[in-house]
Amino acid sequence: MTPDVLITGASGQLGWELERRAATKDRTAKAFDRANLNITDADSIKRIIETNAPKVVINAAAYTSVDKAETEPAAAFAVNRDGPANLAAACSTNDIPLIHVSTDYVFDGTKTGPYNEDDAVAALGVYGASKLAGEDAIRRHHTNHVILRTAWVYGVNGQNFVKTMLRLAEKQSALRVVQDQIGCPTFAGDLADAILNIADHFMTDTRPTEGLGTFHCTGIGQTSWCDFARKIFELAAPSMGDIPTVDGISTADYPTPAQRPANSELDCGKLSRIYGITLRPWQEALAEMLQITLSGDSHAAKETR
Ligand SMILES: NC(=O)c1ccc[n+]([C@@H]2O[C@H](COP(=O)([O-])OP(=O)(O)OC[C@H]3O[C@@H](n4cnc5c(N)ncnc54)[C@H](OP(=O)(O)O)[C@@H]3O)[C@@H](O)[C@H]2O)c1
């Protein structure tokens, strides 16, 4: 059967949510993990897109190891630049819209206040540079695209900051977390809903005139990693018993191979104005994710929608 949406990167945080949420709504979806569709393989992409003839392609596949990318630039660029280029070329040939996901790490973090879509990009590390190259490749190959830049993604499935904090709390009574990097935590489930909402506009021909191009899409509100951690433990406390103390430290006290932007808050006003899509305040979404994670009920994500 011809699916409405074809999803790549199905075993990742976002791809997992996309597959589940697409299936719960009034549309059909076909999702591919890396083993079934490697986006660096242009021939496979061509064949799978031509065989399935979806109405919309959503790319949730990416090389996301920010620190490892510093020593594996070829691997990062192969997935984050060449993969989107392959998808865009195949979508262009078959006249299929492509929704692609990018990152706040395309910015250098020196701006005061939230970044909008027209602000100058200047990635600090290999991961950000490779995602930026992916954005450029899509713009070059295929006009019919939406690039959604998101940030600080955490989901029920996969590894992320929230789960790292919960795991560390099992062993440590005091944690030190960076307090001078600001961003917008984004629940993968909310991001998936936003993407599927955009896909619906393409499938029903209700896409707004200005609905192509680059948009920012994150949870509403900004915080530091340190205050994010404090909120995680505040919300998780009833299920956890003892919670650790969280002390703020500076980026300089926690050196990492990749430099990260000090400010990566994204202004999501354009997505709201043009598509009418606004994600929840990040604290609300975090409460839902923790409830699902701590109850061990990963299926609740689709049942609560
Ligand atoms: N995580 C964040 O904080 C964050 C922040 C900003 C933007 N983003 C962007 O949001 C999107 C979704 O991220 P995520 O958090 O869901 O990432 P994720 O959990 O790391 O998932 C990425 C998925 O891509 C798959 N993949 C890697 N190489 C592939 C290839 N060559 N072909 C096909 N699939 C491949 C991975 O497969 P394996 O499971 O086999 O490795 C993984 O399942 C990405 O575009 C990412 O850059 C993420």
The ligand as an ORCA input file, in Angstrom:
! r2SCAN-3c Opt
* xyz 0 1
  N      19.002     14.949     20.213
  C      19.053     16.282     20.282
  O      19.242     16.864     21.336
  C      18.858     17.101     19.027
  C      18.992     18.497     19.119
  C      18.791     19.257     17.973
  C      18.481     18.657     16.771
  N      18.381     17.297     16.721
  C      18.052     16.685     15.428
  O      16.818     16.026     15.570
  C      16.779     14.893     14.701
  C      16.365     13.659     15.477
  O      17.344     13.430     16.487
  P      17.188     12.267     17.562
  O      17.420     12.883     18.879
  O      15.966     11.479     17.302
  O      18.477     11.410     17.190
  P      18.797      9.887     17.526
  O      17.977      9.416     18.658
  O      20.278      9.791     17.597
  O      18.284      9.148     16.223
  C      18.941      9.263     15.008
  C      18.627      8.016     14.225
  O      19.280      8.109     12.969
  C      19.759      6.835     12.652
  N      20.839      6.880     11.684
  C      22.144      7.216     11.886
  N      22.812      7.090     10.727
  C      21.918      6.683      9.805
  C      22.014      6.399      8.423
  N      23.169      6.468      7.750
  N      20.894      5.995      7.762
  C      19.706      5.891      8.412
  N      19.566      6.135      9.722
  C      20.665      6.547     10.397
  C      20.231      6.248     13.957
  O      20.273      4.862     13.805
  P      20.982      3.913     14.904
  O      19.954      3.836     15.999
  O      21.154      2.636     14.168
  O      22.231      4.592     15.292
  C      19.157      6.741     14.911
  O      18.123      5.805     15.012
  C      18.162     14.818     14.061
  O      18.134     15.438     12.806
  C      19.031     15.622     14.992
  O      20.155     16.176     14.331
  C      18.542     16.513     17.807
*
